[in-house]
């Protein structure tokens, strides 16, 4: 069964958020196809930009999808 995971990095610094996303990506197994990072938007875009920049070159991330909610970024780990 395919799995969908989430991580909320609200209130973290950029370094903490990147470390948390990296740790979550390391724990994602083969059944996980998507990791949604909830970074928020109303407090600024620093977390969003840091997460997107870092994950754009990550070995486990196939691509980044931007949804309708500007406070979330979906990391696609594999195709369904």
C-alpha positions, -999 to +999 in steps of 0.1 A: +000+000+000+013+034-009+019+058+019+016+096+023+036+113+051+036+147+066+059+168+087+052+201+103+081+225+107+062+256+120+082+275+145+115+260+136+146+278+124+157+272+089+185+249+101+161+229+124+135+226+096+161+212+071+174+188+097+139+176+105+130+171+068+163+153+062+156+130+092+120+123+080+133+116+044+158+091+059+130+073+077+108+071+046+107+036+032+098+024-002+060+025+003+061+063+009+055+082-023+049+117-010+061+138+019+041+169+026+061+196+044+039+221+063+060+252+068+033+279+069+032+311+050+017+339+070+049+344+090+070+348+059+086+327+033+120+319+049+111+283+059+093+276+026+123+289+005+149+270+026+130+237+024+124+240-013+160+250-021+174+222+001+151+195-012+155+205-049+188+187-049+180+159-024+188+124-037+154+110-025+133+137-039+121+131-075+104+164-078+087+192-058+050+199-063+034+232-052-002+229-043-030+254-038-019+260-002+012+283-001+020+270+034+027+234+021+053+219-002+049+183-015+080+163-020+074+135-045+097+105-037+084+082-064+057+079-090+025+059-082 
